[in-house]
Amino acid sequence: MARTTNRELASYRFVGEPRMPRRPRYAEIVESLMARLAATEWRSGDALPGEHALATEYGVSLGTMRKAMDQLASQNLITRRQGKGTFVTGHDSARALNHFVRLVSEDGRREVPGAVTKKSSVGSANAAESSRLAIPSGARVARFLRLRMLQDKPITVERLVLPLARFPGFDPVAEPDLPPLVYEHYSSSYGILVVEAIEQLRAVVADATEARLLKVPLGTALLQVERVALDINQVPVEWRMSRSDTRQHYYSNRLS
């Protein structure tokens, strides 16, 4: 009796076994372009080659390339500008305000809170920081305690932790004053594009530090928002814990 070869076994499909669907070509192109963006072949704000040029490079039809670009645009990774071309999305003030600022005044106004660093330090990641940032325990991290203000009134105490391996040359002790819009800073200075943030909310009470900085009684009810910011590869870039006095503000989020 003839023996079945390994190659024949590998190609054999049992009756009723579903065939693995072939990935659409546009999806493969999306994956390739995302890898190129992650490798900073094009940095934040850079113009991308035209769709015709990319279609030629990848050997596909213009329709297929346009579908791939539509996917990147829907994920806010690229921005089309009429008559100018397609650009890598950057974290300008307008985008940060619309996508990542959640506290609004009672009349619906959305403003970028000011920020004052009260303390900065460098240390080894503890268990919580290691877990949230997906880094080894003991890895070097930068920690910031910041006070956020709206219309010169303290509104949020923010604790921010960064994995220093992602920010080469950055000295948080010598440069403690991060700008209010830190995602724009990550993008322009380090080529890190934050594309998503995972948040968890809960009610807490003000501890001694928060009561002092927010000028509220000890034990005042605050809104805690824990956020992990992710880059284009879904790798954590930042962990922050914000505690806000919301007596005159709302946490606003639009679901669609």
Phi and psi in degrees as GROMACS dihedral restraints (atoms count N, CA, C in turn):
[ dihedral_restraints ]
;  ai    aj    ak    al  type     phi  dphi    fc
    3     4     5     6     1   -69.9    20    10
    4     5     6     7     1   140.6    20    10
    6     7     8     9     1   -88.8    20    10
    7     8     9    10     1   145.0    20    10
    9    10    11    12     1   -84.6    20    10
   10    11    12    13     1   129.0    20    10
   12    13    14    15     1   -77.8    20    10
   13    14    15    16     1   162.3    20    10
   15    16    17    18     1   -60.7    20    10
   16    17    18    19     1   -37.5    20    10
   18    19    20    21     1   -64.3    20    10
   19    20    21    22     1   -39.6    20    10
   21    22    23    24     1   -66.2    20    10
   22    23    24    25     1   -39.6    20    10
   24    25    26    27     1   -63.5    20    10
   25    26    27    28     1   -40.5    20    10
   27    28    29    30     1   -64.8    20    10
   28    29    30    31     1   -31.0    20    10
   30    31    32    33     1   -92.6    20    10
   31    32    33    34     1    -6.6    20    10
   33    34    35    36     1   -75.4    20    10
   34    35    36    37     1   138.5    20    10
   36    37    38    39     1  -125.7    20    10
   37    38    39    40     1   126.2    20    10
   39    40    41    42     1   -65.1    20    10
   40    41    42    43     1   149.8    20    10
   42    43    44    45     1   -60.4    20    10
   43    44    45    46     1   129.7    20    10
   45    46    47    48     1    88.8    20    10
   46    47    48    49     1   -10.1    20    10
   48    49    50    51     1   -73.4    20    10
   49    50    51    52     1   126.1    20    10
   51    52    53    54     1   -68.8    20    10
   52    53    54    55     1   142.3    20    10
   54    55    56    57     1   -73.4    20    10
   55    56    57    58     1   142.9    20    10
   57    58    59    60     1   -71.3    20    10
   58    59    60    61     1   122.9    20    10
   60    61    62    63     1   -66.5    20    10
   61    62    63    64     1   139.7    20    10
   63    64    65    66     1   -76.5    20    10
   64    65    66    67     1   135.8    20    10
   66    67    68    69     1   -68.0    20    10
   67    68    69    70     1   138.2    20    10
   69    70    71    72     1   -59.7    20    10
   70    71    72    73     1   146.2    20    10
   72    73    74    75     1   -61.7    20    10
   73    74    75    76     1   -37.3    20    10
   75    76    77    78     1   -63.3    20    10
   76    77    78    79     1   -34.0    20    10
   78    79    80    81     1   -66.9    20    10
   79    80    81    82     1   -36.7    20    10
   81    82    83    84     1   -65.8    20    10
   82    83    84    85     1   -37.2    20    10
   84    85    86    87     1   -68.0    20    10
   85    86    87    88     1   -41.2    20    10
   87    88    89    90     1   -56.6    20    10
   88    89    90    91     1   -46.2    20    10
   90    91    92    93     1   -61.9    20    10
   91    92    93    94     1   -41.5    20    10
   93    94    95    96     1   -65.9    20    10
   94    95    96    97     1   -44.6    20    10
   96    97    98    99     1   -66.1    20    10
   97    98    99   100     1   -37.2    20    10
   99   100   101   102     1   -63.7    20    10
  100   101   102   103     1   -38.7    20    10
  102   103   104   105     1   -64.7    20    10
  103   104   105   106     1   -37.8    20    10
  105   106   107   108     1   -69.4    20    10
  106   107   108   109     1   -37.4    20    10
  108   109   110   111     1   -65.0    20    10
  109   110   111   112     1   -42.8    20    10
  111   112   113   114     1   -63.6    20    10
  112   113   114   115     1   -31.7    20    10
  114   115   116   117     1   -83.2    20    10
  115   116   117   118     1     5.7    20    10
  117   118   119   120     1    56.4    20    10
  118   119   120   121     1    35.0    20    10
  120   121   122   123     1   -60.3    20    10
  121   122   123   124     1   -36.5    20    10
  123   124   125   126     1  -123.5    20    10
  124   125   126   127     1   130.0    20    10
  126   127   128   129     1   -95.5    20    10
  127   128   129   130     1   170.5    20    10
  129   130   131   132     1   -52.5    20    10
  130   131   132   133     1   126.7    20    10
  132   133   134   135     1    90.6    20    10
  133   134   135   136     1   -11.8    20    10
  135   136   137   138     1   -70.2    20    10
  136   137   138   139     1   147.9    20    10
  138   139   140   141     1   -80.2    20    10
  139   140   141   142     1   137.4    20    10
  141   142   143   144     1   -88.1    20    10
  142   143   144   145     1   157.6    20    10
  144   145   146   147     1   -58.1    20    10
  145   146   147   148     1   154.9    20    10
  147   148   149   150     1   -63.6    20    10
  148   149   150   151     1   159.6    20    10
  150   151   152   153     1   -61.8    20    10
  151   152   153   154     1   -35.7    20    10
  153   154   155   156     1   -63.0    20    10
  154   155   156   157     1   -43.7    20    10
  156   157   158   159     1   -64.9    20    10
  157   158   159   160     1   -42.3    20    10
  159   160   161   162     1   -67.6    20    10
  160   161   162   163     1   -37.4    20    10
  162   163   164   165     1   -61.8    20    10
  163   164   165   166     1   -41.1    20    10
  165   166   167   168     1   -65.6    20    10
  166   167   168   169     1   -42.8    20    10
  168   169   170   171     1   -60.2    20    10
  169   170   171   172     1   -41.2    20    10
  171   172   173   174     1   -90.6    20    10
  172   173   174   175     1    -5.2    20    10
  174   175   176   177     1    67.9    20    10
  175   176   177   178     1    39.6    20    10
  177   178   179   180     1  -128.1    20    10
  178   179   180   181     1   170.9    20    10
  180   181   182   183     1   -72.5    20    10
  181   182   183   184     1   161.0    20    10
  183   184   185   186     1   -62.0    20    10
  184   185   186   187     1   -36.8    20    10
  186   187   188   189     1   -61.9    20    10
  187   188   189   190     1   -41.7    20    10
  189   190   191   192     1   -65.3    20    10
  190   191   192   193     1   -43.5    20    10
  192   193   194   195     1   -65.5    20    10
  193   194   195   196     1   -39.8    20    10
  195   196   197   198     1   -63.0    20    10
  196   197   198   199     1   -37.1    20    10
  198   199   200   201     1   -65.4    20    10
  199   200   201   202     1   -39.1    20    10
  201   202   203   204     1   -64.4    20    10
  202   203   204   205     1   -42.2    20    10
  204   205   206   207     1   -67.2    20    10
  205   206   207   208     1   -34.9    20    10
  207   208   209   210     1   -60.3    20    10
  208   209   210   211     1   -39.0    20    10
  210   211   212   213     1   -64.5    20    10
  211   212   213   214     1   -42.7    20    10
  213   214   215   216     1   -65.8    20    10
  214   215   216   217     1   -37.8    20    10
  216   217   218   219     1   -66.4    20    10
  217   218   219   220     1   -38.1    20    10
  219   220   221   222     1   -66.7    20    10
  220   221   222   223     1   -23.2    20    10
  222   223   224   225     1   -93.7    20    10
  223   224   225   226     1     7.9    20    10
  225   226   227   228     1    61.9    20    10
  226   227   228   229     1    27.9    20    10
  228   229   230   231     1   -89.5    20    10
  229   230   231   232     1   -26.6    20    10
  231   232   233   234     1  -130.5    20    10
  232   233   234   235     1   157.9    20    10
  234   235   236   237     1  -130.3    20    10
  235   236   237   238     1   128.3    20    10
  237   238   239   240     1   -93.0    20    10
  238   239   240   241     1   133.8    20    10
  240   241   242   243     1  -121.4    20    10
  241   242   243   244     1   118.1    20    10
  243   244   245   246     1   -54.3    20    10
  244   245   246   247     1   123.8    20    10
  246   247   248   249     1    79.5    20    10
  247   248   249   250     1    -3.7    20    10
  249   250   251   252     1  -118.1    20    10
  250   251   252   253     1   -31.4    20    10
  252   253   254   255     1   126.6    20    10
  253   254   255   256     1  -161.8    20    10
  255   256   257   258     1  -118.1    20    10
  256   257   258   259     1   135.1    20    10
  258   259   260   261     1  -128.7    20    10
  259   260   261   262     1   151.6    20    10
  261   262   263   264     1   -67.1    20    10
  262   263   264   265     1   127.8    20    10
  264   265   266   267     1   -62.0    20    10
  265   266   267   268     1   132.8    20    10
  267   268   269   270     1  -111.8    20    10
  268   269   270   271     1   165.7    20    10
  270   271   272   273     1   -95.7    20    10
  271   272   273   274     1    74.8    20    10
  273   274   275   276     1   -80.7    20    10
  274   275   276   277     1   175.5    20    10
  276   277   278   279     1   -59.6    20    10
  277   278   279   280     1   -40.9    20    10
  279   280   281   282     1   -64.6    20    10
  280   281   282   283     1   -44.2    20    10
  282   283   284   285     1   -67.0    20    10
  283   284   285   286     1   -44.3    20    10
  285   286   287   288     1   -60.9    20    10
  286   287   288   289     1   -40.5    20    10
  288   289   290   291     1   -64.1    20    10
  289   290   291   292     1   -43.0    20    10
  291   292   293   294     1   -76.6    20    10
  292   293   294   295     1   -32.1    20    10
  294   295   296   297     1  -101.6    20    10
  295   296   297   298     1   -27.0    20    10
  297   298   299   300     1  -127.9    20    10
  298   299   300   301     1    -7.2    20    10
  300   301   302   303     1   -97.5    20    10
  301   302   303   304     1   119.1    20    10
  303   304   305   306     1  -109.7    20    10
  304   305   306   307     1   -21.2    20    10
  306   307   308   309     1   -81.7    20    10
  307   308   309   310     1   127.4    20    10
  309   310   311   312     1  -127.8    20    10
  310   311   312   313     1   154.2    20    10
  312   313   314   315     1   -73.8    20    10
  313   314   315   316     1   170.1    20    10
  315   316   317   318     1   -63.2    20    10
  316   317   318   319     1   -22.9    20    10
  318   319   320   321     1   -91.6    20    10
  319   320   321   322     1     8.3    20    10
  321   322   323   324     1    91.2    20    10
  322   323   324   325     1     0.8    20    10
  324   325   326   327     1   -71.9    20    10
  325   326   327   328     1   136.0    20    10
  327   328   329   330     1  -114.4    20    10
  328   329   330   331     1   119.5    20    10
  330   331   332   333     1  -128.5    20    10
  331   332   333   334     1   155.4    20    10
  333   334   335   336     1   -80.0    20    10
  334   335   336   337     1   118.2    20    10
  336   337   338   339     1   -67.6    20    10
  337   338   339   340     1   140.9    20    10
  339   340   341   342     1   -68.0    20    10
  340   341   342   343     1   165.2    20    10
  342   343   344   345     1  -141.1    20    10
  343   344   345   346     1   133.1    20    10
  345   346   347   348     1  -127.2    20    10
  346   347   348   349     1   122.4    20    10
  348   349   350   351     1   -78.2    20    10
  349   350   351   352     1   123.8    20    10
  351   352   353   354     1   -94.8    20    10
  352   353   354   355     1   -26.0    20    10
  354   355   356   357     1  -161.0    20    10
  355   356   357   358     1   142.2    20    10
  357   358   359   360     1  -140.4    20    10
  358   359   360   361     1   148.5    20    10
  360   361   362   363     1  -158.6    20    10
  361   362   363   364     1   166.6    20    10
  363   364   365   366     1  -122.1    20    10
  364   365   366   367     1   138.8    20    10
  366   367   368   369     1  -160.1    20    10
  367   368   369   370     1  -172.8    20    10
  369   370   371   372     1   -93.2    20    10
  370   371   372   373     1   137.9    20    10
  372   373   374   375     1   -61.6    20    10
  373   374   375   376     1   129.4    20    10
  375   376   377   378     1   -83.8    20    10
  376   377   378   379     1  -176.4    20    10
  378   379   380   381     1   -61.8    20    10
  379   380   381   382     1   -43.2    20    10
  381   382   383   384     1   -65.8    20    10
  382   383   384   385     1   -43.9    20    10
  384   385   386   387     1   -65.5    20    10
  385   386   387   388     1   -40.7    20    10
  387   388   389   390     1   -60.4    20    10
  388   389   390   391     1   -42.9    20    10
  390   391   392   393     1   -67.6    20    10
  391   392   393   394     1   -48.1    20    10
  393   394   395   396     1   -66.8    20    10
  394   395   396   397     1   -37.6    20    10
  396   397   398   399     1   -95.8    20    10
  397   398   399   400     1    -1.5    20    10
  399   400   401   402     1    55.8    20    10
  400   401   402   403     1    48.0    20    10
  402   403   404   405     1  -125.4    20    10
  403   404   405   406     1   160.0    20    10
  405   406   407   408     1   -63.9    20    10
  406   407   408   409     1   147.4    20    10
  408   409   410   411     1   -61.0    20    10
  409   410   411   412     1   132.0    20    10
  411   412   413   414     1    93.9    20    10
  412   413   414   415     1    -8.0    20    10
  414   415   416   417     1   -62.4    20    10
  415   416   417   418     1   152.8    20    10
  417   418   419   420     1   -74.5    20    10
  418   419   420   421     1   132.5    20    10
  420   421   422   423     1  -132.7    20    10
  421   422   423   424     1   155.0    20    10
  423   424   425   426     1  -105.1    20    10
  424   425   426   427     1   136.1    20    10
  426   427   428   429     1  -121.8    20    10
  427   428   429   430     1   137.1    20    10
  429   430   431   432     1  -130.2    20    10
  430   431   432   433     1   139.2    20    10
  432   433   434   435     1  -112.3    20    10
  433   434   435   436     1   116.6    20    10
  435   436   437   438     1  -125.1    20    10
  436   437   438   439     1   148.3    20    10
  438   439   440   441     1  -108.0    20    10
  439   440   441   442     1   122.6    20    10
  441   442   443   444     1  -100.3    20    10
  442   443   444   445     1   141.5    20    10
  444   445   446   447     1  -132.8    20    10
  445   446   447   448     1   147.1    20    10
  447   448   449   450     1  -124.4    20    10
  448   449   450   451     1   126.1    20    10
  450   451   452   453     1    52.5    20    10
  451   452   453   454     1    43.6    20    10
  453   454   455   456     1    65.1    20    10
  454   455   456   457     1    15.4    20    10
  456   457   458   459     1  -112.1    20    10
  457   458   459   460     1   131.2    20    10
  459   460   461   462     1   -64.5    20    10
  460   461   462   463     1   133.1    20    10
  462   463   464   465     1  -129.1    20    10
  463   464   465   466     1   -29.2    20    10
  465   466   467   468     1  -142.3    20    10
  466   467   468   469     1   135.4    20    10
  468   469   470   471     1  -100.8    20    10
  469   470   471   472     1   124.7    20    10
  471   472   473   474     1  -121.8    20    10
  472   473   474   475     1   126.8    20    10
  474   475   476   477     1  -110.0    20    10
  475   476   477   478     1   121.4    20    10
  477   478   479   480     1  -121.5    20    10
  478   479   480   481     1   133.3    20    10
  480   481   482   483     1  -127.8    20    10
  481   482   483   484     1   130.1    20    10
  483   484   485   486     1  -122.4    20    10
  484   485   486   487     1   139.3    20    10
  486   487   488   489     1   -78.5    20    10
  487   488   489   490     1   113.6    20    10
  489   490   491   492     1   -65.1    20    10
  490   491   492   493     1   -21.6    20    10
  492   493   494   495     1   -62.8    20    10
  493   494   495   496     1   -23.9    20    10
  495   496   497   498     1   -84.3    20    10
  496   497   498   499     1   -10.0    20    10
  498   499   500   501     1  -128.4    20    10
  499   500   501   502     1    70.4    20    10
  501   502   503   504     1   -61.5    20    10
  502   503   504   505     1   135.4    20    10
  504   505   506   507     1    83.8    20    10
  505   506   507   508     1    -3.8    20    10
  507   508   509   510     1   -84.0    20    10
  508   509   510   511     1   128.7    20    10
  510   511   512   513     1  -116.9    20    10
  511   512   513   514     1    98.9    20    10
  513   514   515   516     1   -67.2    20    10
  514   515   516   517     1   -18.3    20    10
  516   517   518   519     1   -79.9    20    10
  517   518   519   520     1   -42.6    20    10
  519   520   521   522     1   -76.7    20    10
  520   521   522   523     1   -27.3    20    10
  522   523   524   525     1  -125.5    20    10
  523   524   525   526     1    69.2    20    10
  525   526   527   528     1   -78.3    20    10
  526   527   528   529     1   -18.0    20    10
  528   529   530   531     1   -88.6    20    10
  529   530   531   532     1    79.8    20    10
  531   532   533   534     1   -64.8    20    10
  532   533   534   535     1   146.6    20    10
  534   535   536   537     1   -69.6    20    10
  535   536   537   538     1   160.6    20    10
  537   538   539   540     1   -56.5    20    10
  538   539   540   541     1   -40.7    20    10
  540   541   542   543     1   -97.4    20    10
  541   542   543   544     1    84.4    20    10
  543   544   545   546     1   -71.0    20    10
  544   545   546   547     1   -28.0    20    10
  546   547   548   549     1   -65.3    20    10
  547   548   549   550     1   -36.0    20    10
  549   550   551   552     1   -63.5    20    10
  550   551   552   553     1   -38.5    20    10
  552   553   554   555     1   -66.4    20    10
  553   554   555   556     1   -44.3    20    10
  555   556   557   558     1   -58.4    20    10
  556   557   558   559     1   -41.3    20    10
  558   559   560   561     1   -70.0    20    10
  559   560   561   562     1   -49.7    20    10
  561   562   563   564     1   -74.9    20    10
  562   563   564   565     1   -32.9    20    10
  564   565   566   567     1   -96.0    20    10
  565   566   567   568     1   -27.3    20    10
  567   568   569   570     1  -128.2    20    10
  568   569   570   571     1     2.1    20    10
  570   571   572   573     1    67.8    20    10
  571   572   573   574     1    21.5    20    10
  573   574   575   576     1   -99.3    20    10
  574   575   576   577     1   117.3    20    10
  576   577   578   579     1  -102.6    20    10
  577   578   579   580     1   110.9    20    10
  579   580   581   582     1   -78.4    20    10
  580   581   582   583     1   121.6    20    10
  582   583   584   585     1  -113.5    20    10
  583   584   585   586     1   -12.8    20    10
  585   586   587   588     1  -155.3    20    10
  586   587   588   589     1   152.0    20    10
  588   589   590   591     1  -138.7    20    10
  589   590   591   592     1   133.9    20    10
  591   592   593   594     1  -103.8    20    10
  592   593   594   595     1   125.9    20    10
  594   595   596   597     1  -122.6    20    10
  595   596   597   598     1   148.0    20    10
  597   598   599   600     1  -131.2    20    10
  598   599   600   601     1   134.9    20    10
  600   601   602   603     1  -117.6    20    10
  601   602   603   604     1   145.7    20    10
  603   604   605   606     1  -158.7    20    10
  604   605   606   607     1   160.8    20    10
  606   607   608   609     1   -88.7    20    10
  607   608   609   610     1   135.5    20    10
  609   610   611   612     1  -137.3    20    10
  610   611   612   613     1   178.3    20    10
  612   613   614   615     1  -119.7    20    10
  613   614   615   616     1   150.0    20    10
  615   616   617   618     1   -66.6    20    10
  616   617   618   619     1   130.5    20    10
  618   619   620   621     1   -86.6    20    10
  619   620   621   622     1  -174.1    20    10
  621   622   623   624     1   -63.1    20    10
  622   623   624   625     1   -42.5    20    10
  624   625   626   627     1   -63.8    20    10
  625   626   627   628     1   -45.9    20    10
  627   628   629   630     1   -66.9    20    10
  628   629   630   631     1   -39.9    20    10
  630   631   632   633     1   -62.1    20    10
  631   632   633   634     1   -40.3    20    10
  633   634   635   636     1   -67.7    20    10
  634   635   636   637     1   -47.0    20    10
  636   637   638   639     1   -72.3    20    10
  637   638   639   640     1   -37.3    20    10
  639   640   641   642     1   -87.2    20    10
  640   641   642   643     1    -7.4    20    10
  642   643   644   645     1    58.9    20    10
  643   644   645   646     1    48.9    20    10
  645   646   647   648     1  -127.2    20    10
  646   647   648   649     1   160.8    20    10
  648   649   650   651     1   -64.1    20    10
  649   650   651   652     1   147.2    20    10
  651   652   653   654     1   -56.3    20    10
  652   653   654   655     1   133.6    20    10
  654   655   656   657     1    89.7    20    10
  655   656   657   658     1     2.7    20    10
  657   658   659   660     1   -61.3    20    10
  658   659   660   661     1   140.2    20    10
  660   661   662   663     1   -67.4    20    10
  661   662   663   664     1   130.6    20    10
  663   664   665   666     1  -128.2    20    10
  664   665   666   667     1   157.7    20    10
  666   667   668   669     1   -97.7    20    10
  667   668   669   670     1   121.0    20    10
  669   670   671   672     1   -98.2    20    10
  670   671   672   673     1   128.1    20    10
  672   673   674   675     1  -121.5    20    10
  673   674   675   676     1   114.8    20    10
  675   676   677   678     1   -99.0    20    10
  676   677   678   679     1   126.2    20    10
  678   679   680   681     1  -129.9    20    10
  679   680   681   682     1   134.5    20    10
  681   682   683   684     1  -114.1    20    10
  682   683   684   685     1   119.2    20    10
  684   685   686   687     1   -91.5    20    10
  685   686   687   688     1   136.7    20    10
  687   688   689   690     1  -117.3    20    10
  688   689   690   691     1   145.4    20    10
  690   691   692   693     1   -90.6    20    10
  691   692   693   694     1  -170.8    20    10
  693   694   695   696     1   -63.0    20    10
  694   695   696   697     1   -24.2    20    10
  696   697   698   699     1   -93.8    20    10
  697   698   699   700     1    11.1    20    10
  699   700   701   702     1    63.8    20    10
  700   701   702   703     1    28.2    20    10
  702   703   704   705     1   -98.4    20    10
  703   704   705   706     1   132.6    20    10
  705   706   707   708     1   -60.1    20    10
  706   707   708   709     1   135.7    20    10
  708   709   710   711     1  -109.5    20    10
  709   710   711   712     1   -31.0    20    10
  711   712   713   714     1  -156.9    20    10
  712   713   714   715     1   145.1    20    10
  714   715   716   717     1  -124.3    20    10
  715   716   717   718     1   127.2    20    10
  717   718   719   720     1  -133.6    20    10
  718   719   720   721     1   147.1    20    10
  720   721   722   723     1  -122.9    20    10
  721   722   723   724     1   114.0    20    10
  723   724   725   726     1  -111.2    20    10
  724   725   726   727     1   135.1    20    10
  726   727   728   729     1  -124.7    20    10
  727   728   729   730     1   118.5    20    10
  729   730   731   732     1  -120.7    20    10
  730   731   732   733     1   144.3    20    10
  732   733   734   735     1   -85.6    20    10
  733   734   735   736     1   109.3    20    10
  735   736   737   738     1  -106.7    20    10
  736   737   738   739     1    22.6    20    10
  738   739   740   741     1   -64.7    20    10
  739   740   741   742     1   -24.6    20    10
  741   742   743   744     1  -122.6    20    10
  742   743   744   745     1    15.8    20    10
  744   745   746   747     1  -142.5    20    10
  745   746   747   748     1   161.8    20    10
  747   748   749   750     1  -118.2    20    10
  748   749   750   751     1   153.2    20    10
  750   751   752   753     1   -91.2    20    10
  751   752   753   754     1   115.2    20    10
  753   754   755   756     1  -111.8    20    10
  754   755   756   757     1   129.5    20    10
  756   757   758   759     1  -145.4    20    10
  757   758   759   760     1   127.9    20    10
  759   760   761   762     1  -100.3    20    10
  760   761   762   763     1   123.9    20    10
  762   763   764   765     1  -101.6    20    10
  763   764   765   766     1   139.5    20    10
